[in-house]
């Protein structure tokens, strides 16, 4: 069942902007940290760096690795809405105190993987708004390769997966969502930022253009999330830098896997800067795109499969009992050894069907001993 998003498309969100939390979301390497630094330099805003709040909320909703995990709060007589209210009061209090200590009146968070939790955050915080960032897929893939050791293919895949989810979820949120391209922000910051703060319902402050000076004076660490420098201004040279570091086979892969989605966002994959306005073809002269704009753009562009879009990665889904095996095997690969399922075969799992008649035909003492061995191996390697 799809999760209900409160306040979408009905005018309710317009009256709430300027009050609730601000969540910055987007693919890693797309400028989410830069956007956080800019917003956080405003006197009324305090945006926390990557707290992973949505996974904390998910942990409250679902007890991991238990088939009754989603029922726990119902056994206390709580409805989903009542649980959300408790979580909103608790976490809103924690983050509100963070903002108050900073002298701000409004809190927010920047965590890239929150892209997979937008409906959850929108439901728990019905007055929240979301600022999404996108960037040329080539620049994102290179950033992930240089900073986090991604392969080129993995970096491209990350852009496709996260950007598809970002656009889809943003289009569901209507006027509670606003999308900004990295190139537009870095190329000429003032016009998109004036539009952004107007949408947020916050007064304009020239200090946001000198965000690096604000953070330097504040004592912010010079290097923050993702090795981003908080004490340096925006750098336009970073927009096209990826073009000198990518070989032709990687360019071909980039084009095959990203061209349809990139075109929706105004990019030509072969060109480092956007080739048309983000809202090209839509009425009005705004630079940034609301969720309503994204919904209109989706209707105008073919080539992206919105129905069979990628699922959240395992760590962003409720943990089921059957996920334990996948986690054990991943840990085994990281350790450079065979997984328990491979190393111990049938003894580490349930008895294969083809072997069950053989086990059933064994004499009772031998059959029981075989079961003891299987239980022992399953216990040791669970």
PyMOL commands that set and color helices and strands:
alter all, ss='L'
color gray80, all
select helices_A, chain A and resi 12-16+32-40+53-61+69-71+74-76+80-101+112-124+137-148+152-176+182-187+189-200+206-218+225-227+236-238+241-244+248-264+291-300+314-316+323-335+340-348+353-361+364-380
alter helices_A, ss='H'
color red, helices_A
select strands_A, chain A and resi 22-26+45-49+106-110+129-134+177-181+289-290
alter strands_A, ss='S'
color yellow, strands_A
deselect
rebuild
show_as cartoon
